Amino acid sequence: MRKVDMLRGTFFIACAALTSCATPWHGPKTVQNASGQTVCARHQTPLKTEVAYVKLWQCRLEAEHYARIRERFPNPMPAFFHTERSRDYPDRITVTYCELCAHDYEVAAAD
Protein backbone atom coordinates (compact mmCIF):
# COMPACT_ATOMS: atom_id res chain seq x y z
CA MET A 1 0.00 0.00 0.00
CA ARG A 2 2.83 2.40 0.80
CA LYS A 3 4.47 1.82 -2.59
CA VAL A 4 1.21 2.61 -4.40
CA ASP A 5 0.87 5.92 -2.52
CA MET A 6 4.45 6.80 -3.40
CA LEU A 7 3.83 6.04 -7.08
CA ARG A 8 0.66 8.13 -7.07
CA GLY A 9 2.55 11.03 -5.52
CA THR A 10 5.35 10.74 -8.06
CA PHE A 11 2.84 10.59 -10.91
CA PHE A 12 1.01 13.67 -9.61
CA ILE A 13 4.24 15.68 -9.32
CA ALA A 14 5.33 14.63 -12.82
CA CYS A 15 1.95 15.63 -14.30
CA ALA A 16 2.02 18.97 -12.52
CA ALA A 17 5.53 19.69 -13.77
CA LEU A 18 4.65 18.81 -17.36
CA THR A 19 1.46 20.86 -17.47
CA SER A 20 3.14 23.92 -15.99
CA CYS A 21 5.43 24.13 -19.03
CA ALA A 22 3.50 25.98 -21.72
CA THR A 23 4.34 25.49 -25.35
CA PRO A 24 4.81 28.25 -27.91
CA TRP A 25 1.91 29.19 -30.15
CA HIS A 26 1.88 27.16 -33.36
CA GLY A 27 -0.20 28.19 -36.31
CA PRO A 28 -1.28 31.47 -37.82
CA LYS A 29 -1.33 34.59 -35.69
CA THR A 30 -4.45 35.96 -37.32
CA VAL A 31 -7.43 34.59 -39.24
CA GLN A 32 -10.37 36.07 -41.10
CA ASN A 33 -13.76 35.72 -39.41
CA ALA A 34 -17.03 35.19 -41.29
CA SER A 35 -17.45 38.92 -41.95
CA GLY A 36 -13.91 39.22 -43.34
CA GLN A 37 -12.43 40.98 -40.32
CA THR A 38 -8.91 40.05 -39.21
CA VAL A 39 -9.03 38.57 -35.72
CA CYS A 40 -6.65 36.90 -33.28
CA ALA A 41 -6.33 33.22 -34.15
CA ARG A 42 -6.27 32.22 -30.48
CA HIS A 43 -9.06 34.38 -29.03
CA GLN A 44 -11.15 35.11 -32.14
CA THR A 45 -11.32 38.77 -31.10
CA PRO A 46 -10.60 41.79 -33.33
CA LEU A 47 -7.09 43.18 -33.19
CA LYS A 48 -6.57 46.64 -31.74
CA THR A 49 -4.38 49.20 -33.49
CA GLU A 50 -3.11 52.16 -31.52
CA VAL A 51 -0.27 54.61 -31.22
CA ALA A 52 2.69 53.51 -29.12
CA TYR A 53 6.02 55.07 -28.26
CA VAL A 54 9.53 53.65 -28.40
CA LYS A 55 13.16 54.67 -28.73
CA LEU A 56 13.80 53.73 -32.35
CA TRP A 57 17.57 54.07 -32.11
CA GLN A 58 17.96 51.86 -29.06
CA CYS A 59 18.41 48.10 -29.43
CA ARG A 60 17.23 45.95 -26.53
CA LEU A 61 17.07 42.24 -25.95
CA GLU A 62 14.15 40.87 -24.01
CA ALA A 63 15.03 38.55 -21.13
CA GLU A 64 14.74 34.93 -22.23
CA HIS A 65 12.13 34.18 -19.56
CA TYR A 66 9.78 36.89 -20.87
CA ALA A 67 10.51 36.05 -24.50
CA ARG A 68 9.40 32.46 -23.88
CA ILE A 69 6.20 33.68 -22.24
CA ARG A 70 5.58 36.01 -25.20
CA GLU A 71 5.88 33.04 -27.60
CA ARG A 72 2.76 31.48 -26.04
CA PHE A 73 0.52 34.29 -27.27
CA PRO A 74 0.19 35.06 -30.98
CA ASN A 75 -0.57 38.80 -30.73
CA PRO A 76 0.66 40.41 -27.49
CA MET A 77 1.67 44.05 -27.23
CA PRO A 78 5.20 44.21 -28.68
CA ALA A 79 8.07 44.39 -26.19
CA PHE A 80 9.52 47.77 -25.18
CA PHE A 81 6.58 49.82 -26.44
CA HIS A 82 4.63 52.17 -24.23
CA THR A 83 1.18 53.66 -24.73
CA GLU A 84 2.21 57.02 -23.28
CA ARG A 85 4.85 59.34 -24.67
CA SER A 86 7.69 60.27 -22.35
CA ARG A 87 11.22 61.55 -22.47
CA ASP A 88 12.45 57.96 -22.57
CA TYR A 89 9.98 56.89 -25.29
CA PRO A 90 9.63 59.82 -27.72
CA ASP A 91 9.18 58.09 -31.08
CA ARG A 92 5.60 57.52 -32.22
CA ILE A 93 4.63 54.38 -34.16
CA THR A 94 1.51 52.28 -34.70
CA VAL A 95 1.19 48.78 -33.21
CA THR A 96 -1.47 46.11 -33.69
CA TYR A 97 -2.19 43.54 -30.99
CA CYS A 98 -4.90 41.45 -29.33
CA GLU A 99 -6.03 42.87 -26.00
CA LEU A 100 -6.62 39.37 -24.60
CA CYS A 101 -3.14 38.18 -25.66
CA ALA A 102 -1.67 41.30 -24.05
CA HIS A 103 -3.62 40.67 -20.84
CA ASP A 104 -2.73 36.96 -20.75
CA TYR A 105 0.94 37.84 -21.27
CA GLU A 106 0.88 40.35 -18.41
CA VAL A 107 -0.73 37.79 -16.08
CA ALA A 108 1.77 35.07 -17.05
CA ALA A 109 4.75 37.42 -16.74
CA ALA A 110 3.64 38.50 -13.25
CA ASP A 111 3.77 34.90 -11.95
C-alpha positions in Angstrom: 0.0 0.0 0.0 2.8 2.4 0.8 4.5 1.8 -2.6 1.2 2.6 -4.4 0.9 5.9 -2.5 4.5 6.8 -3.4 3.8 6.0 -7.1 0.7 8.1 -7.1 2.5 11.0 -5.5 5.3 10.7 -8.1 2.8 10.6 -10.9 1.0 13.7 -9.6 4.2 15.7 -9.3 5.3 14.6 -12.8 1.9 15.6 -14.3 2.0 19.0 -12.5 5.5 19.7 -13.8 4.6 18.8 -17.4 1.5 20.9 -17.5 3.1 23.9 -16.0 5.4 24.1 -19.0 3.5 26.0 -21.7 4.3 25.5 -25.3 4.8 28.3 -27.9 1.9 29.2 -30.2 1.9 27.2 -33.4 -0.2 28.2 -36.3 -1.3 31.5 -37.8 -1.3 34.6 -35.7 -4.4 36.0 -37.3 -7.4 34.6 -39.2 -10.4 36.1 -41.1 -13.8 35.7 -39.4 -17.0 35.2 -41.3 -17.4 38.9 -42.0 -13.9 39.2 -43.3 -12.4 41.0 -40.3 -8.9 40.1 -39.2 -9.0 38.6 -35.7 -6.7 36.9 -33.3 -6.3 33.2 -34.2 -6.3 32.2 -30.5 -9.1 34.4 -29.0 -11.1 35.1 -32.1 -11.3 38.8 -31.1 -10.6 41.8 -33.3 -7.1 43.2 -33.2 -6.6 46.6 -31.7 -4.4 49.2 -33.5 -3.1 52.2 -31.5 -0.3 54.6 -31.2 2.7 53.5 -29.1 6.0 55.1 -28.3 9.5 53.6 -28.4 13.2 54.7 -28.7 13.8 53.7 -32.4 17.6 54.1 -32.1 18.0 51.9 -29.1 18.4 48.1 -29.4 17.2 45.9 -26.5 17.1 42.2 -25.9 14.1 40.9 -24.0 15.0 38.5 -21.1 14.7 34.9 -22.2 12.1 34.2 -19.6 9.8 36.9 -20.9 10.5 36.1 -24.5 9.4 32.5 -23.9 6.2 33.7 -22.2 5.6 36.0 -25.2 5.9 33.0 -27.6 2.8 31.5 -26.0 0.5 34.3 -27.3 0.2 35.1 -31.0 -0.6 38.8 -30.7 0.7 40.4 -27.5 1.7 44.1 -27.2 5.2 44.2 -28.7 8.1 44.4 -26.2 9.5 47.8 -25.2 6.6 49.8 -26.4 4.6 52.2 -24.2 1.2 53.7 -24.7 2.2 57.0 -23.3 4.8 59.3 -24.7 7.7 60.3 -22.3 11.2 61.6 -22.5 12.5 58.0 -22.6 10.0 56.9 -25.3 9.6 59.8 -27.7 9.2 58.1 -31.1 5.6 57.5 -32.2 4.6 54.4 -34.2 1.5 52.3 -34.7 1.2 48.8 -33.2 -1.5 46.1 -33.7 -2.2 43.5 -31.0 -4.9 41.4 -29.3 -6.0 42.9 -26.0 -6.6 39.4 -24.6 -3.1 38.2 -25.7 -1.7 41.3 -24.0 -3.6 40.7 -20.8 -2.7 37.0 -20.8 0.9 37.8 -21.3 0.9 40.3 -18.4 -0.7 37.8 -16.1 1.8 35.1 -17.1 4.8 37.4 -16.7 3.6 38.5 -13.3 3.8 34.9 -12.0 
